[in-house]
Amino acid sequence: MFTRPGCEFCESQQSILEFFINKYGWPVRTVDMDEYPNMAAKFDVTMTPTIIMVDKNSGKSMPISIGVISMSDLALKLYRSIRYMRGEITPQQWFMHDFEKGKSNDPLKYTEIQ
């Protein structure tokens, strides 16, 4: 999570992240973008708080949120992003729940890509 000193939204997001870490045990790194501007530039981060998911094996990254995100939305976006980065879903399906796949609102229902 990219932060800045004095960012009230960052403090709110940090408390949500602490709950997430306690529940799921995921490692989360907090980066002060004023202290590490090159890191922020590497991930094209200009606003705080910004959460980026980075695959430690491949180094691939994906933005998760800009601004404060709830615990439930955070978990859902991370789940979908992991599936997308593994090639299990397409960018079009990233916005969908699993139970919607192949149904009328699946953008790939009428294509050969499914």
C-alpha positions as CSV (number, residue, x, y, z in Angstrom):
1,M,0.0,0.0,0.0
2,F,1.4,3.4,-1.0
3,T,0.9,6.1,1.6
4,R,1.9,9.6,2.5
5,P,2.5,11.2,5.9
6,G,-0.6,13.0,7.2
7,C,-3.0,11.1,4.8
8,E,-6.1,10.5,6.8
9,F,-7.5,8.1,4.2
10,C,-4.3,6.1,4.5
11,E,-4.8,5.8,8.2
12,S,-8.3,4.5,7.6
13,Q,-7.1,2.0,4.9
14,Q,-4.3,0.9,7.2
15,S,-6.8,-0.2,9.9
16,I,-8.7,-2.2,7.3
17,L,-5.5,-3.7,6.1
18,E,-4.5,-4.7,9.6
19,F,-7.8,-6.6,9.9
20,F,-7.2,-8.2,6.5
21,I,-3.7,-9.3,7.6
22,N,-5.0,-10.8,10.8
23,K,-7.7,-12.7,9.0
24,Y,-5.8,-14.0,6.0
25,G,-2.1,-13.8,7.1
26,W,-1.0,-12.1,3.8
27,P,2.2,-10.0,3.9
28,V,1.5,-6.4,3.2
29,R,4.2,-3.8,2.6
30,T,3.5,-0.1,3.3
31,V,5.5,2.3,1.1
32,D,5.8,6.0,1.8
33,M,5.8,7.5,-1.7
34,D,7.5,10.7,-0.5
35,E,10.4,8.6,0.9
36,Y,10.4,6.2,-2.1
37,P,9.4,8.2,-5.2
38,N,11.1,5.8,-7.5
39,M,8.9,2.9,-6.2
40,A,5.8,5.0,-6.7
41,A,6.9,5.9,-10.3
42,K,7.7,2.2,-11.0
43,F,4.0,1.3,-10.3
44,D,2.7,4.6,-11.7
45,V,1.2,5.6,-8.3
46,T,0.2,9.3,-7.9
47,M,-2.5,9.2,-5.2
48,T,-2.8,7.7,-1.8
49,P,-3.8,5.3,-0.5
50,T,-3.1,3.0,-3.4
51,I,-3.0,-0.8,-3.1
52,I,-1.0,-2.8,-5.7
53,M,-0.8,-6.6,-5.7
54,V,2.6,-7.9,-6.7
55,D,3.3,-11.6,-7.5
56,K,6.5,-12.3,-5.7
57,N,7.4,-15.1,-8.1
58,S,6.8,-13.4,-11.5
59,G,7.1,-9.7,-10.4
60,K,3.8,-9.0,-12.2
61,S,1.7,-6.4,-10.6
62,M,-2.0,-5.3,-10.7
63,P,-3.6,-2.2,-9.1
64,I,-6.3,-3.2,-6.6
65,S,-7.6,0.2,-5.3
66,I,-7.0,3.9,-5.2
67,G,-8.6,5.4,-2.2
68,V,-10.1,3.6,0.8
69,I,-11.6,0.1,0.0
70,S,-13.7,-2.0,2.3
71,M,-12.5,-5.3,3.7
72,S,-15.1,-7.3,1.6
73,D,-14.3,-5.4,-1.6
74,L,-10.5,-5.8,-1.0
75,A,-10.9,-9.6,-0.6
76,L,-13.1,-9.8,-3.7
77,K,-10.7,-7.7,-5.9
78,L,-7.7,-9.7,-4.7
79,Y,-9.4,-13.0,-5.5
80,R,-10.4,-11.9,-9.0
81,S,-7.0,-10.4,-9.6
82,I,-5.2,-13.6,-8.6
83,R,-7.4,-15.6,-11.0
84,Y,-6.8,-13.1,-13.8
85,M,-3.0,-13.1,-13.3
86,R,-3.1,-16.9,-13.4
87,G,-5.0,-16.8,-16.7
88,E,-8.1,-18.4,-15.2
89,I,-10.3,-15.6,-16.3
90,T,-10.2,-12.9,-19.0
91,P,-10.1,-9.1,-18.4
92,Q,-13.8,-9.1,-19.4
93,Q,-14.7,-11.7,-16.7
94,W,-12.7,-9.9,-14.0
95,F,-15.8,-7.9,-13.0
96,M,-18.0,-11.0,-12.7
97,H,-18.8,-13.4,-9.9
98,D,-18.0,-17.1,-10.5
99,F,-21.7,-18.0,-10.6
100,E,-22.3,-15.5,-13.5
101,K,-19.8,-17.3,-15.9
102,G,-21.7,-18.6,-18.9
103,K,-24.9,-16.8,-18.0
104,S,-26.6,-14.0,-19.9
105,N,-24.3,-11.3,-18.4
106,D,-21.1,-13.1,-19.2
107,P,-19.4,-11.0,-22.0
108,L,-17.9,-14.2,-23.4
109,K,-21.1,-16.3,-23.5
110,Y,-21.5,-15.7,-27.2
111,T,-17.9,-15.8,-28.2
112,E,-15.4,-18.7,-28.8
113,I,-13.0,-17.5,-26.0
114,Q,-14.8,-19.0,-23.0
